[in-house]
Amino acid sequence: MSSRSCSICYGEAFGAAPEFYAFMRTLETYKALGDNATLMIRSDSDFFRYLEKID
């Protein structure tokens, strides 16, 4: 997929579901940190609450 196609796709996703788009971009950022990264997440963050729900 070309860079332009990705931009169009992200733009459509943002328009359709802005909260989901923001969540997915956050996950992509965390993934880009790599396997040996330590991430400090506030306990009142949406991402932390999401991880708490996973069983």
DSSP file (Angstrom, degrees, kcal/mol; ACC not computed):
  #  RESIDUE AA STRUCTURE BP1 BP2  ACC     N-H-->O    O-->H-N    N-H-->O    O-->H-N    TCO  KAPPA ALPHA  PHI   PSI    X-CA   Y-CA   Z-CA
    1    1 A M              0   0    0      0, 0.0     2,-0.0     0, 0.0     0, 0.0   0.000 360.0 360.0 360.0 133.0    0.0    0.0    0.0
    2    2 A S     >  -     0   0    0      1,-0.1     4,-2.3     4,-0.0     5,-0.2  -0.280 360.0-110.7 -75.8 163.2    1.4    3.4   -1.0
    3    3 A S  H  > S+     0   0    0      1,-0.2     4,-2.1     2,-0.2     5,-0.1   0.876 120.3  52.2 -60.6 -38.2    1.9    6.2    1.5
    4    4 A R  H  > S+     0   0    0      2,-0.2     4,-2.1     1,-0.2    -1,-0.2   0.907 108.1  50.7 -66.1 -41.4   -0.9    8.1   -0.2
    5    5 A S  H  > S+     0   0    0      1,-0.2     4,-2.6     2,-0.2    -2,-0.2   0.896 109.5  51.3 -62.6 -40.1   -3.3    5.2    0.1
    6    6 A C  H  X S+     0   0    0     -4,-2.3     4,-2.9     1,-0.2     5,-0.2   0.909 108.6  51.2 -62.9 -41.9   -2.4    4.9    3.8
    7    7 A S  H  X S+     0   0    0     -4,-2.1     4,-2.2     2,-0.2    -2,-0.2   0.901 111.7  46.9 -63.3 -40.8   -3.2    8.6    4.3
    8    8 A I  H  X S+     0   0    0     -4,-2.1     4,-2.3     2,-0.2    -2,-0.2   0.929 112.9  49.5 -65.6 -45.0   -6.5    8.3    2.6
    9    9 A C  H  X S+     0   0    0     -4,-2.6     4,-2.3     1,-0.2    -2,-0.2   0.921 112.3  47.3 -61.1 -46.0   -7.3    5.2    4.6
   10   10 A Y  H  X S+     0   0    0     -4,-2.9     4,-2.7     1,-0.2    -1,-0.2   0.890 110.5  53.2 -63.6 -39.1   -6.4    6.9    7.9
   11   11 A G  H  X S+     0   0    0     -4,-2.2     4,-2.0    -5,-0.2    -2,-0.2   0.902 110.1  46.8 -62.6 -41.2   -8.4    9.9    6.9
   12   12 A E  H  X S+     0   0    0     -4,-2.3     4,-2.1     2,-0.2    -2,-0.2   0.897 112.4  50.4 -67.0 -40.5  -11.5    7.8    6.3
   13   13 A A  H  X S+     0   0    0     -4,-2.3     4,-2.8     1,-0.2     8,-0.3   0.910 109.6  50.7 -64.4 -41.7  -11.0    5.9    9.5
   14   14 A F  H  < S+     0   0    0     -4,-2.7    -1,-0.2     1,-0.2    -2,-0.2   0.911 111.5  47.9 -62.9 -41.7  -10.7    9.2   11.5
   15   15 A G  H  < S+     0   0    0     -4,-2.0    -1,-0.2    -5,-0.2    -2,-0.2   0.864 116.9  42.4 -66.5 -36.0  -13.9   10.5    9.9
   16   16 A A  H  < S+     0   0    0     -4,-2.1    -2,-0.2     1,-0.2    -1,-0.2   0.875 137.5   3.1 -80.0 -39.2  -15.8    7.4   10.6
   17   17 A A     X  +     0   0    0     -4,-2.8     4,-2.6    -5,-0.2    -1,-0.2  -0.590  62.8 177.6-151.1  79.7  -14.6    6.6   14.2
   18   18 A P  H  > S+     0   0    0      0, 0.0     4,-2.3     0, 0.0     5,-0.2   0.845  83.4  50.5 -59.1 -37.6  -12.2    9.2   15.6
   19   19 A E  H  > S+     0   0    0      2,-0.2     4,-2.1     1,-0.2     5,-0.1   0.912 112.6  46.2 -68.2 -41.0  -11.9    7.6   19.0
   20   20 A F  H  > S+     0   0    0      2,-0.2     4,-2.7     1,-0.2     5,-0.2   0.911 111.6  52.4 -66.3 -41.7  -11.0    4.2   17.5
   21   21 A Y  H  X S+     0   0    0     -4,-2.6     4,-2.4    -8,-0.3    -2,-0.2   0.926 110.1  48.1 -58.6 -46.3   -8.6    5.8   15.1
   22   22 A A  H  X S+     0   0    0     -4,-2.3     4,-1.9     1,-0.2    -1,-0.2   0.899 111.5  50.7 -63.2 -40.4   -6.8    7.5   18.0
   23   23 A F  H  X S+     0   0    0     -4,-2.1     4,-2.2     2,-0.2    -2,-0.2   0.928 110.8  48.3 -62.8 -45.7   -6.7    4.3   19.9
   24   24 A M  H  X S+     0   0    0     -4,-2.7     4,-2.3     1,-0.2    -2,-0.2   0.891 110.1  51.4 -64.3 -40.1   -5.2    2.4   16.9
   25   25 A R  H  X S+     0   0    0     -4,-2.4     4,-2.0     2,-0.2    -1,-0.2   0.885 109.0  52.0 -64.0 -37.5   -2.5    5.1   16.3
   26   26 A T  H  X S+     0   0    0     -4,-1.9     4,-2.3     2,-0.2    -2,-0.2   0.927 109.1  49.5 -63.4 -44.7   -1.6    4.9   20.0
   27   27 A L  H  X S+     0   0    0     -4,-2.2     4,-2.4     1,-0.2    -2,-0.2   0.899 109.5  52.0 -61.1 -40.9   -1.2    1.1   19.7
   28   28 A E  H  X S+     0   0    0     -4,-2.3     4,-1.9     1,-0.2    -1,-0.2   0.885 108.9  50.9 -62.7 -38.4    1.0    1.5   16.6
   29   29 A T  H  X S+     0   0    0     -4,-2.0     4,-0.7     2,-0.2    -2,-0.2   0.927 110.4  48.2 -64.8 -45.1    3.2    4.0   18.5
   30   30 A Y  H >< S+     0   0    0     -4,-2.3     3,-1.0     1,-0.2     4,-0.4   0.900 110.6  52.0 -61.5 -40.8    3.6    1.5   21.4
   31   31 A K  H >< S+     0   0    0     -4,-2.4     3,-1.3     1,-0.2    -1,-0.2   0.872 103.1  58.9 -63.1 -37.1    4.4   -1.3   19.0
   32   32 A A  H 3< S+     0   0    0     -4,-1.9    -1,-0.2     1,-0.3    -2,-0.2   0.670  88.2  75.6 -68.1 -16.7    7.1    0.9   17.4
   33   33 A L  T << S-     0   0    0     -3,-1.0    -1,-0.3    -4,-0.7     3,-0.2   0.804 100.7-130.8 -66.1 -28.1    8.9    1.2   20.7
   34   34 A G    X   -     0   0    0     -3,-1.3     3,-0.9    -4,-0.4    -1,-0.2  -0.274  23.9 -67.5 100.9 172.4   10.2   -2.3   20.3
   35   35 A D  T 3  S+     0   0    0      1,-0.2    -1,-0.2    -2,-0.1    -2,-0.1   0.769 125.2  50.6 -72.9 -28.2   10.4   -5.4   22.5
   36   36 A N  T 3  S+     0   0    0     -3,-0.2     2,-0.2     2,-0.1    -1,-0.2   0.211  83.9 114.9 -99.3  16.5   12.8   -4.1   25.1
   37   37 A A    <   -     0   0    0     -3,-0.9     2,-0.5     2,-0.0    -3,-0.1  -0.599  55.9-144.0 -87.3 146.5   11.1   -0.9   25.9
   38   38 A T        -     0   0    0     -2,-0.2     2,-0.5    -5,-0.1    -2,-0.1  -0.950  16.2-159.4-107.7 127.9    9.6   -0.1   29.3
   39   39 A L        -     0   0    0     -2,-0.5     2,-0.7     2,-0.0    -9,-0.0  -0.931   7.0-153.9-114.3 124.8    6.4    1.9   29.1
   40   40 A M        -     0   0    0     -2,-0.5     2,-0.4     2,-0.0    -2,-0.0  -0.870  19.6-176.0 -97.1 117.6    5.1    3.9   32.0
   41   41 A I        -     0   0    0     -2,-0.7     2,-0.1     4,-0.0    -2,-0.0  -0.949  26.1-120.1-119.4 132.5    1.3    4.2   31.8
   42   42 A R    >   -     0   0    0     -2,-0.4     3,-1.7     1,-0.1     6,-0.3  -0.424  19.6-129.0 -66.9 142.8   -0.8    6.3   34.1
   43   43 A S  T 3  S+     0   0    0      1,-0.3    -1,-0.1    -2,-0.1    -2,-0.0   0.640 108.2  55.7 -70.3 -13.3   -3.5    4.2   35.9
   44   44 A D  T 3  S+     0   0    0      4,-0.1    -1,-0.3     5,-0.0     2,-0.2   0.273  85.0 111.8-100.2  11.4   -6.2    6.7   34.9
   45   45 A S  S <> S-     0   0    0     -3,-1.7     4,-2.1     1,-0.1     5,-0.2  -0.515  75.2-124.5 -83.0 153.3   -5.3    6.4   31.1
   46   46 A D  H  > S+     0   0    0      1,-0.2     4,-2.2     2,-0.2     5,-0.1   0.881 111.7  54.6 -60.8 -39.1   -7.7    4.8   28.7
   47   47 A F  H  > S+     0   0    0      2,-0.2     4,-2.4     1,-0.2    -1,-0.2   0.908 107.1  49.4 -64.8 -41.9   -5.1    2.4   27.5
   48   48 A F  H  > S+     0   0    0     -6,-0.3     4,-2.1     2,-0.2    -1,-0.2   0.924 110.8  50.0 -62.2 -44.6   -4.4    1.2   31.1
   49   49 A R  H  X S+     0   0    0     -4,-2.1     4,-1.2     1,-0.2    -1,-0.2   0.879 109.7  52.1 -62.2 -37.1   -8.2    0.7   31.6
   50   50 A Y  H >X S+     0   0    0     -4,-2.2     4,-0.7     1,-0.2     3,-0.5   0.929 109.3  48.7 -63.4 -45.1   -8.3   -1.3   28.4
   51   51 A L  H >< S+     0   0    0     -4,-2.4     3,-0.7     1,-0.2    -2,-0.2   0.845 105.5  58.8 -65.2 -33.3   -5.5   -3.5   29.5
   52   52 A E  H 3< S+     0   0    0     -4,-2.1    -1,-0.2     1,-0.2    -2,-0.2   0.836 102.1  55.1 -62.9 -32.1   -7.2   -4.1   32.9
   53   53 A K  H << S+     0   0    0     -4,-1.2     2,-0.3    -3,-0.5    -1,-0.2   0.684  84.4  98.8 -76.9 -18.6  -10.2   -5.5   31.1
   54   54 A I    <<        0   0    0     -3,-0.7    -3,-0.0    -4,-0.7    -4,-0.0  -0.543 360.0 360.0 -73.7 129.2   -8.3   -8.1   29.1
   55   55 A D              0   0    0     -2,-0.3    -1,-0.2     0, 0.0    -3,-0.0   0.411 360.0 360.0-107.2 360.0   -8.5  -11.5   30.8
